[in-house]
Amino acid sequence: MSSNSRLPLFQFADSKAKPPQYSPPTTNISSNGLFSAQSTPQGNRFQDSPTNHPLFAGATPAAKSISSGNRAGGGLFSGSGKPTFNLNPPGTTTTSTANKQPMISPGASGLSPPKPTHSSSAPGRYSSPPSDEDEYTEGGSPRIYEDDSRGEPTAQDEEDDDTGMYGDEEDFAEDDTMQDDSPQAADKIRAYKEEIGTSVKEPGTLIIRTEELMEELAKLISPPPFKDAEYDYDDDVDMDMDRPAAPSLERQQEILGKTSKAFLTTLHEHLPKFKKTKADANLHNAYYIASLILPLHHSTANTTEALRKWLYTHHADPSRSHVTAVRGTHPNSAFSVDFWDVVYQLVLRGEVREAGEVLRSANWDLLCEDAPPVTKPAFGAQQINDKRYTRQEIESIKSAVRTAINLLSRCPGQGRSAYQPPSQLFPNIQLAVDSPGTLADWRIWRGEVLKASEELKGISADQDILDDDTEDSYYDAYYPLNNRGGSFGFTHATKPKKAKVPSEISRVLRNMYEVMRGDVDAILTSSDIWHEAVVSLMMWTKDVDSAAADEEEEFEDNIDVENMGPGEYYTVLVHRKRRQLTQLSSVLELIAGEMPLNPTESLEIAAGGAMAGDPTFIDELAKYSPLVTAAVVEIGGWAGWVKRETTTKDPSGGRDMGLDEDDFAVLGMGKNDNDNSAKIAEDALRRYASSLFGTTWINEGAEIEGWEVGVGLLARIKNGKQLAGKLLTSLPLTSTPRVEKLLRHATEARLSQAASTIAYNWAQHLQSTTENYGDILHFLSLSAPLNLSARKALHETVTSLLQRSLLSSSPFPAPEDLDPRLKHLLSSPTECSSEILRFELSGYAALRSFYALRETAPEMAAKALTAVIRATGEPIDGGIWDKEWESPVEPTVLPVVLRELLTCVDALETQDALDVAKVLTDWEACGEGLRRACIEVGEGSWVDVGKGEMEGVVRKVREALCKVLSRGWVKGGD
């Protein structure tokens, strides 16, 4: 991650809803009727502006009749967390704005397990208990001011197309028809099931980089560890005593700011240039929301500046190319038909720096009647303003414009211009620029704006100046003191001819001043879209006269930023950001009543929820990109403006009431909306993780599978370990290398039960599809410690191999048919890490040694076979068949082993013969039950199957043993 700031990048969150302290003025200064429905300017600006924007939900700007005492009530979101909308025309209700209560709180396909194979073995030894887990258009920003005068694209047009939030962005048209906004779709998103989801659509490199950023963020913030499901820690046990101290608050906010910027930069780099598919459009829509919510909380710029930059990035009106075209009009910007339109729109959006630059670019002398005629350029068909004014009118215009420029240049809290590159949502911190301005500055400045507005009335051509000698007739009027112009004064002594400002210019300036002094009606009537109204209200309606404003002023008066340390400065920024978010909450309340959002536009609902801090925006964002949603939730969770299930619960809302959980439950305070909000956030992470598990490859070249990223995410989620185990066991098992990778991860993550299930499922698959007994035994042995079915299957598989070898009187599989793993297990038993597997293979390995040595080394072969016979005698020691006794060789194969012994019985030593004789005696003492079981096992191996043949083998062995023992007795006597 990188950042262009060395100072802390601060974020602030207010987890508790507070009453709005910055209610925008409703009456402010008495209206002069300029913005009534009858007197709304209908000039070039409103001819070129959209007249039927869907966000007005049935109302259009030109048709709105607004009064401060008659506004539609209702908030963006109801108390239940569901978006609610007023679809009636504004002004149809009679709820007073002053009596409304705050309705928005600030900043809040798997392998099917095959059936197990069975062989004849003693029943009951490995019986398992019941298991718990049985046509899209190309992107392009709509140009609001397009006409024939623009001519061919200029270099600035290309720059505007290539420059955005980070200087290289595209503006794309939003297409909200690409997602399902039905209630059923919303319910489907909110309902999470613990199962593998559909494959993610985001680019693999974006997924990997995002996971790296989130993992690094978690390490740097260093949160308390989650409870380990394997150990039942008590809630009172302090597991962090040996952990390093958490970083300071200012350092945490710096980390969060850098991570937010790095994520947005990465996301923007992966945005497709054109929206050719639904996935392309959805990623653009997700960026639309993420570029709003993250800078809103983590940019060092004030809230208004962050909103202005977001508005410019996604709803540029005017665009940078349009502003450049106005300033580049031939022969001067004063000739542009869009000049005053652009100036007014820039002021409305709070872009005072850019508005001042446009005003400074005008040379009004060129519009004088006695100025030389203008020659139109040879290229293009540019439309220009051909209206001319008298010299006195020109001087009045210059004076009025000079006043406007002066006011704009001294506007408090103007921040950085969104139009000047490099334009970023996470700019370098600048103490003076980032300050929203003191209340004293705002009071003085608004008074100057009011004075300029009133003075403008006295020199405007559409106002009648009284000729009587009353006080009103001596309205302060501008007039030139000399023929050179440029200097103006006031007089009461004489009444020279007044120099009037042309009405079309006077009206624009007065309207502009109404906006600048915070007239709510003027702002709402002039705003084409609700986003624009929010930014304008945030910029111009700062509360300076309430009790809360007095407290703020007292706080600001005690601040000495230049002499503060990082921690103290962080406290100041926290306080300021919280005030600004409170103001934003109040603004959104007003917007909900006056310009209700269209409930059919899911993207705008998400944007409104993000501004309001309503957790329902998470579900709306998840419709477009689970990845972006997860990143926003993780960053917001660490910062505190998103409630998660891992967030420490405090039912008292921060008040230490000395009550325990049961007390809160009695008081009805144990469960609250935070629980639902936390579940929404955590489920968004779980849903994204499930989709990662459903993605085969994130980067096939690097062999990075989706589940590898998913398990990293689940490690940062409450109860993620259990969910990871369940999802891992649900993955399709396609190859032995993939299964080994799964097992390696599950073992490292201490997901023992999941590893056991995966190994058992793959072993069953191998049993039904291959004869790679080494792999089958290996995976069964991995599962056996926690799976009785696997333990039983392991024993049965080895017993089957041993029986087939005995029945054919040769090793099975043949040496040339051994798979590599089984060959290694038999040749290097000490390298086998599983004690269970070494135990089970011991008898089978001894039998194969017998077959390999009986021709060349009969003495060693006889010893190997004696070891097999000893193993068969363990369950029948003392003449009683203990069917629960674990032995690598079952006693039911003893007659067949004895038949093999006849080929080398003379090579037995005395002690080996005594051991064989004991086992044989115990076998005979067990009775008919064991004999019948032996006949079933040996079926097909006898010439005449039955008791007679078996008894014949036993008799021959007994006779041979007698010879061996007598020979040994004789040798011993000698």
ROKOL-623519 format. One line per 5 residues: number of its first residue (from 1); their letters; for each residue z, y, x of C-alpha. Coordinates in steps of 0.2 Angstrom, whole numbers. Example, Ala and Ser with C-alpha at 12.3 -4.5 7.8 and 13.67 -1.06 7.14 Angstrom:
2
1> AS> 39 -22 62; 36 -5 68
END
This chain:
974
1> MSSNS> 0 0 0; -4 17 6; 2 34 0; -3 52 5; 14 58 2
6> RLPLF> 29 56 14; 42 62 2; 49 51 -12; 38 48 -27; 50 50 -41
11> QFADS> 50 42 -58; 62 45 -72; 66 35 -88; 78 39 -102; 84 23 -110
16> KAKPP> 93 31 -124; 84 41 -138; 90 59 -138; 87 72 -151; 72 83 -146
21> QYSPP> 78 98 -136; 60 106 -135; 54 107 -153; 38 117 -152; 39 134 -161
26> TTNIS> 33 132 -179; 33 150 -183; 35 158 -166; 27 175 -169; 20 179 -186
31> SNGLF> 2 174 -188; -11 187 -189; -23 176 -199; -35 173 -185; -33 154 -187
36> SAQST> -33 152 -205; -46 141 -213; -56 156 -218; -55 165 -202; -57 151 -189
41> PQGNR> -70 156 -176; -87 148 -180; -96 153 -165; -105 143 -152; -90 133 -147
46> FQDSP> -87 125 -164; -106 122 -167; -106 111 -151; -90 102 -154; -89 86 -164
51> TNHPL> -86 89 -182; -81 71 -188; -70 63 -175; -62 47 -181; -45 51 -174
56> FAGAT> -43 64 -188; -42 49 -200; -51 58 -214; -48 76 -209; -59 88 -198
61> PAAKS> -53 102 -187; -64 115 -197; -57 109 -214; -38 109 -209; -27 121 -217
66> ISSGN> -11 122 -207; 5 132 -211; 21 130 -201; 31 126 -216; 20 113 -223
71> RAGGG> 16 98 -212; 14 80 -215; 29 70 -211; 31 54 -202; 31 48 -184
76> LFSGS> 18 38 -174; 29 22 -175; 42 17 -188; 59 11 -184; 53 -7 -185
81> GKPTF> 42 -5 -170; 26 -6 -180; 13 8 -180; 13 19 -196; 1 31 -200
86> NLNPP> -2 45 -212; -19 44 -219; -18 58 -232; -25 74 -227; -13 85 -217
91> GTTTT> -3 97 -228; -1 86 -243; 17 83 -241; 31 96 -242; 42 90 -228
96> STANK> 48 104 -218; 46 103 -199; 63 110 -196; 71 96 -206; 62 81 -199
101> QPMIS> 72 69 -188; 65 62 -172; 55 47 -176; 49 44 -158; 61 40 -144
106> PGASG> 56 45 -126; 53 32 -113; 57 17 -120; -37 -148 -101; -25 -160 -94
111> LSPPK> -26 -178 -89; -20 -189 -103; -6 -200 -97; -13 -218 -96; -2 -232 -104
116> PTHSS> 8 -241 -90; 3 -258 -84; 15 -272 -85; 17 -288 -76; 29 -302 -78
121> SAPGR> 45 -297 -71; 63 -298 -77; 65 -287 -92; 79 -274 -93; 81 -269 -75
126> YSSPP> 70 -253 -75; 71 -249 -94; 69 -230 -96; 79 -220 -108; 70 -208 -120
131> SDEDE> 61 -194 -111; 63 -176 -115; 45 -172 -112; 37 -186 -123; -124 -31 -136
136> YTEGG> -115 -19 -126; -121 -2 -120; -120 5 -103; -106 16 -99; -107 35 -98
141> SPRIY> -97 49 -104; -104 58 -119; -109 76 -114; -102 87 -127; -112 102 -121
146> EDDSR> -129 95 -120; -144 105 -124; -161 110 -117; -154 123 -106; -147 110 -95
151> GEPTA> -164 105 -87; -165 92 -74; -149 84 -67; -142 94 -53; -132 88 -38
156> QDEED> -116 94 -47; -121 82 -61; -122 68 -49; -105 73 -42; -98 73 -59
161> DDTGM> -104 56 -63; -97 49 -46; -80 59 -46; -65 54 -57; -47 51 -54
166> YGDEE> -48 46 -36; -64 55 -32; -76 41 -35; -74 36 -53; -86 34 -68
171> DFAED> -83 41 -85; -87 28 -98; -89 28 -117; -75 19 -126; -81 5 -137
176> DTMQD> -66 -1 -148; -77 -13 -158; -76 -26 -145; -59 -33 -149; -51 -40 -165
181> DSPQA> -39 -27 -172; -34 -37 -188; -16 -41 -191; -19 -59 -188; -25 -55 -171
186> ADKIR> -9 -44 -167; 2 -58 -173; -7 -70 -163; -4 -60 -147; 14 -58 -151
191> AYKEE> 17 -76 -154; 19 -85 -137; 18 -104 -135; 23 -113 -119; 6 -120 -115
196> IGTSV> -8 -117 -104; -18 -102 -110; -37 -98 -109; -44 -93 -92; -42 -75 -87
201> KEPGT> -57 -64 -86; -52 -52 -72; -60 -53 -55; -51 -65 -43; -49 -52 -29
206> LIIRT> -41 -40 -42; -29 -54 -47; -24 -59 -29; -21 -40 -24; -11 -37 -40
211> EELME> 0 -52 -36; 2 -46 -18; 8 -29 -24; 20 -35 -37; 27 -48 -25
216> ELAKL> 30 -34 -12; 37 -23 -25; 50 -36 -30; 55 -39 -12; 57 -20 -8
221> ISPPP> 67 -16 -23; 78 -31 -19; 85 -35 -37; 99 -47 -40; 93 -66 -40
226> FKDAE> 90 -74 -56; 101 -89 -61; 95 -105 -54; 93 -118 -67; 98 -132 -55
231> YDYDD> 115 -124 -53; 125 -118 -68; 132 -102 -60; 145 -93 -70; 141 -75 -76
236> DVDMD> 156 -68 -66; 151 -76 -50; 145 -63 -38; 129 -70 -30; 124 -54 -21
241> MDRPA> 139 -52 -9; 129 -57 6; 113 -49 1; 107 -32 10; 111 -17 1
246> APSLE> 98 -11 -12; 88 4 -6; 93 21 -12; 87 28 -29; 75 40 -21
251> RQQEI> 68 26 -10; 66 15 -25; 56 29 -34; 45 31 -18; 41 12 -18
256> LGKTS> 37 12 -37; 26 27 -35; 16 20 -20; 15 3 -29; 8 12 -45
261> KAFLT> -5 22 -35; -10 6 -25; -12 -4 -41; -22 10 -50; -33 12 -35
266> TLHEH> -36 -7 -34; -40 -8 -53; -52 7 -52; -61 -1 -38; -64 -17 -48
271> LPKFK> -70 -8 -64; -88 -13 -67; -101 1 -67; -108 -4 -84; -100 -12 -99
276> KTKAD> -112 -27 -100; -99 -39 -107; -84 -38 -118; -73 -42 -102; -81 -27 -94
281> ANLHN> -77 -16 -108; -59 -23 -110; -55 -19 -92; -61 -1 -94; -50 0 -109
286> AYYIA> -35 -7 -100; -38 6 -86; -38 19 -99; -20 15 -104; -13 11 -86
291> SLILP> -20 27 -79; -9 36 -93; 7 27 -92; 10 24 -74; 7 42 -68
296> LHHST> 17 49 -83; 32 40 -76; 29 39 -57; 18 54 -52; 28 68 -43
301> ANTTE> 18 81 -53; 26 87 -69; 22 78 -85; 10 91 -91; -1 90 -75
306> ALRKW> -1 71 -76; -7 72 -94; -20 85 -90; -27 75 -76; -28 59 -88
311> LYTHH> -36 69 -101; -49 76 -89; -53 59 -82; -56 51 -99; -60 65 -111
316> ADPSR> -68 78 -100; -72 93 -111; -79 103 -102; -85 91 -88; -85 97 -70
321> SHVTA> -104 97 -71; -104 108 -86; -92 120 -78; -103 121 -63; -118 124 -74
326> VRGTH> -110 138 -82; -105 146 -66; -122 143 -59; -131 151 -73; -145 163 -67
331> PNSAF> -143 176 -63; -124 176 -67; -112 166 -77; -110 180 -89; -127 176 -96
336> SVDFW> -122 158 -100; -121 155 -119; -107 143 -116; -96 155 -105; -83 159 -118
341> DVVYQ> -83 142 -125; -79 134 -108; -66 148 -104; -57 145 -121; -58 126 -119
346> LVLRG> -51 126 -101; -36 137 -107; -33 126 -122; -31 111 -110; -20 121 -98
351> EVREA> -33 122 -84; -28 140 -80; -34 140 -62; -51 134 -67; -52 146 -82
356> GEVLR> -48 161 -70; -61 155 -58; -74 155 -72; -69 173 -77; -70 179 -60
361> SANWD> -87 173 -58; -94 184 -71; -103 201 -66; -102 211 -83; -112 225 -76
366> LLCED> -128 214 -77; -126 214 -96; -126 233 -97; -140 241 -107; -146 251 -92
371> APPVT> -146 236 -80; -163 229 -74; -171 216 -85; -167 198 -80; -181 187 -75
376> KPAFG> -180 169 -81; -181 156 -67; -197 147 -65; -189 130 -67; -182 123 -83
381> AQQIN> -180 131 -100; -162 138 -98; -155 147 -112; -146 163 -108; -137 176 -117
386> DKRYT> -148 191 -120; -136 202 -129; -133 219 -120; -118 232 -121; -116 250 -118
391> RQEIE> -108 256 -102; -91 260 -111; -91 243 -119; -94 235 -102; -80 244 -94
396> SIKSA> -69 239 -109; -74 221 -106; -71 222 -88; -53 229 -91; -49 215 -104
401> VRTAI> -56 201 -93; -46 208 -78; -30 208 -89; -34 190 -94; -37 184 -76
406> NLLSR> -20 192 -70; -11 183 -84; -19 167 -80; -15 169 -61; 4 172 -65
411> CPGQG> 6 158 -78; 21 147 -74; 20 129 -71; 1 129 -70; 1 114 -57
416> RSAYQ> -15 108 -49; -33 110 -56; -40 93 -62; -57 100 -58; -55 102 -40
421> PPSQL> -57 87 -28; -49 78 -22; -41 75 -39; -28 62 -40; -14 56 -52
426> FPNIQ> -2 54 -37; -4 70 -27; 6 75 -12; 22 83 -17; 23 102 -17
431> LAVDS> 39 109 -23; 32 126 -29; 17 118 -38; 26 103 -45; 39 115 -54
436> PGTLA> 36 118 -72; 42 136 -71; 59 143 -75; 63 149 -92; 65 167 -87
441> DWRIW> 47 166 -80; 41 159 -96; 49 173 -107; 43 187 -96; 25 180 -96
446> RGEVL> 24 176 -114; 30 194 -117; 15 200 -106; 3 189 -116; 9 196 -132
451> KASEE> 7 214 -126; -10 210 -120; -15 203 -137; -8 218 -146; -16 230 -134
456> LKGIS> -33 221 -136; -32 225 -155; -33 243 -151; -49 243 -142; -58 229 -151
461> ADQDI> -74 234 -161; -69 224 -176; -53 234 -179; -53 251 -188; -43 264 -179
466> LDDDT> -34 276 -191; -38 294 -189; -22 301 -196; -8 307 -186; 4 293 -190
471> EDSYY> 12 283 -176; 0 269 -179; -15 280 -176; -9 282 -158; -10 263 -154
476> DAYYP> -11 261 -136; -30 261 -132; -39 259 -116; -52 271 -111; -60 275 -94
481> LNNRG> -51 289 -84; -67 293 -75; -86 289 -75; -84 276 -61; -74 264 -72
486> GSFGF> -62 251 -66; -46 261 -70; -38 263 -87; -23 272 -94; -14 276 -110
491> THATK> -13 293 -119; -5 301 -134; -10 319 -130; -29 318 -134; -39 307 -144
496> PKKAK> -55 304 -134; -69 292 -141; -62 274 -140; -70 261 -128; -71 246 -139
501> VPSEI> -72 228 -134; -86 219 -143; -79 209 -157; -86 192 -152; -77 194 -135
506> SRVLR> -61 202 -142; -60 187 -155; -61 174 -141; -48 183 -130; -36 185 -145
511> NMYEV> -38 167 -149; -35 162 -131; -19 173 -131; -13 165 -147; -14 148 -138
516> MRGDV> -6 154 -122; 9 161 -131; 12 144 -139; 6 146 -157; 6 129 -164
521> DAILT> -6 132 -178; -19 140 -166; -17 125 -154; -19 112 -168; -33 120 -176
526> SSDIW> -43 122 -160; -40 104 -154; -54 92 -157; -44 77 -153; -26 73 -153
531> HEAVV> -25 70 -134; -30 87 -132; -17 94 -144; -4 84 -135; -8 92 -118
536> SLMMW> -10 109 -125; 7 109 -134; 15 102 -119; 8 116 -108; 11 131 -120
541> TKDVD> 25 127 -132; 40 126 -119; 56 130 -128; 65 145 -120; 76 151 -134
546> SAAAD> 87 136 -140; 104 131 -134; 96 117 -124; 85 129 -116; 101 139 -111
551> EEEEF> 108 124 -103; 92 121 -94; 92 138 -87; 109 137 -81; 105 121 -72
556> EDNID> 89 128 -64; 99 144 -58; 111 133 -48; 96 124 -39; 92 128 -21
561> VENMG> 78 116 -18; 74 121 0; 92 117 6; 93 100 -4; 94 83 4
566> PGEYY> 82 69 -3; 96 62 -14; 100 79 -22; 82 83 -24; 79 67 -33
571> TVLVH> 93 71 -45; 84 87 -49; 68 78 -52; 76 66 -63; 83 79 -74
576> RKRRQ> 67 88 -75; 57 73 -79; 69 68 -93; 67 85 -101; 48 84 -100
581> LTQLS> 48 67 -108; 60 73 -122; 48 88 -125; 33 75 -126; 43 65 -139
586> SVLEL> 44 81 -149; 26 85 -147; 21 67 -153; 32 69 -168; 22 85 -173
591> IAGEM> 5 76 -169; 10 62 -180; 11 73 -195; -3 85 -191; -16 74 -183
596> PLNPT> -12 56 -187; -20 43 -176; -33 32 -184; -25 15 -187; -41 6 -184
601> ESLEI> -43 11 -166; -32 0 -156; -35 9 -140; -28 25 -147; -13 17 -154
606> AAGGA> -10 10 -137; -11 27 -129; 0 35 -142; 13 21 -139; 12 23 -121
611> MAGDP> 16 42 -122; 30 39 -135; 38 25 -125; 36 13 -139; 36 -5 -133
616> TFIDE> 22 -10 -146; 9 -2 -134; 12 -18 -123; 4 -29 -136; -10 -17 -139
621> LAKYS> -13 -16 -120; -13 -35 -119; -28 -36 -131; -38 -29 -117; -31 -36 -101
626> PLVTA> -16 -47 -98; -16 -43 -80; -15 -25 -82; -1 -27 -95; 9 -38 -83
631> AVVEI> 8 -26 -69; 13 -12 -81; 28 -22 -87; 33 -27 -70; 33 -9 -63
636> GGWAG> 41 -2 -79; 54 -15 -78; 59 -11 -61; 59 7 -65; 69 5 -81
641> WVKRE> 56 13 -94; 51 -5 -100; 65 -16 -106; 64 -34 -100; 74 -49 -103
646> TTTKD> 80 -48 -85; 87 -31 -88; 105 -30 -89; 110 -28 -107; 123 -15 -112
651> PSGGR> 126 -16 -131; 137 0 -130; 122 10 -125; 131 15 -109; 148 18 -116
656> DMGLD> 162 8 -108; 171 3 -124; 181 -12 -116; 174 -24 -128; 167 -42 -125
661> EDDFA> 151 -50 -132; 161 -57 -147; 168 -40 -151; 150 -32 -151; 144 -46 -162
666> VLGMG> 158 -42 -175; 153 -24 -174; 135 -28 -176; 130 -21 -159; 126 -38 -150
671> KNDND> 108 -38 -155; 97 -23 -156; 79 -17 -154; 81 -18 -135; 81 -37 -137
676> NSAKI> 65 -37 -147; 57 -25 -135; 63 -36 -120; 55 -51 -128; 38 -42 -131
681> AEDAL> 38 -37 -112; 43 -54 -105; 31 -63 -117; 17 -53 -110; 21 -59 -93
686> RRYAS> 23 -77 -99; 6 -76 -108; -3 -69 -92; 5 -83 -82; -1 -96 -94
691> SLFGT> -18 -89 -93; -18 -90 -74; -13 -109 -76; -29 -111 -87; -40 -103 -73
696> TWINE> -47 -116 -62; -51 -105 -47; -46 -88 -42; -55 -89 -26; -64 -105 -24
701> GAEIE> -70 -101 -6; -52 -99 -1; -46 -113 -12; -34 -103 -22; -31 -110 -39
706> GWEVG> -25 -100 -54; -8 -109 -55; -4 -104 -37; -4 -86 -43; 4 -90 -59
711> VGLLA> 19 -99 -51; 22 -83 -41; 23 -73 -56; 34 -85 -65; 47 -84 -51
716> RIKNG> 50 -66 -56; 52 -70 -75; 68 -75 -84; 68 -94 -86; 52 -94 -77
721> KQLAG> 57 -109 -66; 58 -120 -82; 42 -113 -89; 33 -116 -72; 38 -134 -72
726> KLLTS> 32 -137 -90; 15 -129 -86; 13 -138 -70; 15 -154 -78; 2 -149 -91
731> LPLTS> -12 -146 -78; -27 -157 -78; -25 -169 -63; -43 -170 -55; -41 -176 -37
736> TPRVE> -28 -183 -25; -28 -167 -14; -25 -156 -29; -10 -167 -35; -3 -167 -17
741> KLLRH> -4 -148 -17; 4 -147 -34; 18 -159 -28; 20 -149 -12; 23 -133 -21
746> ATEAR> 34 -141 -34; 45 -148 -20; 46 -132 -11; 51 -123 -27; 64 -136 -31
751> LSQAA> 55 -142 -47; 60 -160 -45; 57 -166 -62; 40 -157 -63; 35 -166 -47
756> STIAY> 41 -182 -53; 31 -181 -69; 15 -175 -60; 16 -190 -48; 19 -203 -61
761> NWAQH> 5 -196 -72; -7 -197 -57; -1 -214 -52; -5 -220 -70; -22 -213 -69
766> LQSTT> -25 -221 -52; -19 -238 -59; -32 -237 -73; -47 -231 -63; -45 -237 -45
771> ENYGD> -38 -251 -34; -31 -239 -21; -15 -247 -21; -8 -236 -7; -10 -221 -17
776> ILHFL> -3 -229 -32; 12 -235 -23; 14 -218 -14; 14 -207 -30; 25 -220 -40
781> SLSAP> 38 -219 -25; 38 -200 -27; 41 -201 -45; 54 -216 -45; 70 -206 -40
786> LNLSA> 70 -197 -57; 59 -208 -67; 64 -225 -72; 47 -230 -79; 40 -225 -62
791> RKALH> 53 -236 -53; 49 -250 -64; 30 -248 -62; 32 -247 -43; 42 -264 -42
796> ETVTS> 29 -272 -54; 14 -266 -44; 21 -273 -27; 26 -289 -36; 8 -291 -43
801> LLQRS> 1 -289 -26; 13 -302 -19; 9 -314 -33; -10 -312 -31; -8 -316 -12
806> LLSSS> 3 -331 -15; -9 -338 -29; -24 -336 -17; -15 -342 -2; -22 -327 7
811> PFPAP> -17 -308 9; -22 -297 -6; -31 -285 -4; -40 -293 11; -37 -283 27
816> EDLDP> -55 -276 27; -52 -270 9; -36 -261 12; -36 -242 8; -31 -230 22
821> RLKHL> -14 -226 14; -8 -244 11; -14 -249 28; -4 -235 36; 12 -240 26
826> LSSPT> 10 -258 31; 7 -254 50; 20 -240 51; 34 -243 39; 46 -232 48
831> ECSSE> 35 -217 45; 37 -219 26; 48 -206 20; 53 -215 4; 67 -228 5
836> ILRFE> 63 -235 -11; 45 -239 -6; 50 -246 11; 62 -258 1; 49 -263 -11
841> LSGYA> 36 -266 2; 47 -276 14; 44 -293 5; 26 -290 3; 23 -285 21
846> ALRSF> 33 -300 27; 21 -311 17; 6 -303 24; 13 -306 41; 15 -324 38
851> YALRE> -4 -325 33; -9 -316 48; 2 -327 60; 1 -345 53; -14 -350 63
856> TAPEM> -10 -342 79; 9 -341 79; 17 -353 67; 35 -350 73; 34 -331 70
861> AAKAL> 25 -335 53; 39 -347 48; 52 -333 52; 42 -320 41; 41 -333 27
866> TAVIR> 59 -336 28; 63 -318 26; 53 -318 10; 63 -334 4; 79 -325 8
871> ATGEP> 74 -310 -3; 70 -322 -18; 87 -329 -16; 97 -313 -18; 96 -312 -37
876> IDGGI> 101 -331 -39; 115 -331 -26; 128 -344 -31; 117 -352 -44; 117 -338 -57
881> WDKEW> 102 -328 -60; 106 -310 -61; 91 -302 -69; 98 -284 -65; 99 -287 -47
886> ESPVE> 86 -276 -37; 76 -287 -25; 59 -284 -17; 54 -302 -21; 57 -310 -38
891> PTVLP> 65 -328 -38; 51 -334 -50; 39 -335 -35; 50 -346 -25; 40 -362 -29
896> VVLRE> 24 -354 -23; 32 -348 -7; 39 -365 -4; 22 -372 -5; 16 -360 8
901> LLTCV> 31 -365 19; 25 -383 19; 11 -378 31; 24 -372 44; 40 -380 40
906> DALET> 41 -390 56; 42 -373 65; 58 -368 57; 73 -365 67; 90 -373 62
911> QDALD> 97 -357 55; 81 -353 45; 81 -370 38; 99 -368 32; 95 -352 24
916> VAKVL> 80 -360 15; 91 -374 10; 104 -363 2; 91 -353 -8; 84 -369 -14
921> TDWEA> 101 -376 -19; 104 -360 -29; 87 -361 -37; 90 -378 -43; 107 -373 -50
926> CGEGL> 100 -360 -61; 93 -372 -73; 78 -374 -85; 77 -355 -89; 72 -350 -71
931> RRACI> 60 -366 -70; 50 -361 -85; 49 -343 -78; 42 -350 -62; 29 -361 -71
936> EVGEG> 23 -345 -80; 21 -335 -64; 13 -350 -55; 0 -354 -69; -17 -358 -62
941> SWVDV> -10 -362 -45; -5 -380 -47; -17 -395 -49; -6 -401 -63; 3 -386 -70
946> GKGEM> 21 -391 -75; 37 -397 -70; 31 -412 -61; 21 -403 -49; 35 -390 -46
951> EGVVR> 47 -404 -42; 35 -412 -31; 34 -396 -20; 53 -395 -20; 55 -413 -15
956> KVREA> 43 -411 0; 52 -395 6; 69 -404 4; 62 -419 15; 55 -407 28
961> LCKVL> 71 -397 29; 81 -413 32; 70 -417 47; 72 -400 54; 91 -400 51
966> SRGWV> 92 -418 59; 82 -413 73; 93 -398 76; 109 -409 74; 102 -420 87
971> KGGD> 98 -406 99; 115 -399 95; 124 -415 100; 114 -416 116
END
